[in-house]
Amino acid sequence: MQEKVTLSIPKELYEKAEEYIKNTGGFESVEELIVFMLEELVREEEEGSFSPEEEEEIKKRLRSLGYI
């Protein structure tokens, strides 16, 4: 099992993430959603720059969560 750390995010953002999960049904928890998003961002960064389509998809995801 991987060691874990605790992060703090704004409550409003957490609530938006919960709503996103309820509407999409793709994740079991906010933690699972955040881990997925971070893994995707890190993986893509390690692989090189994003294509314009990938960048737009990331922006859409971040907008839906209230980041941008």
Helices and strands as residue ranges (DSSP letters): H 11-24, H 30-47, H 52-64
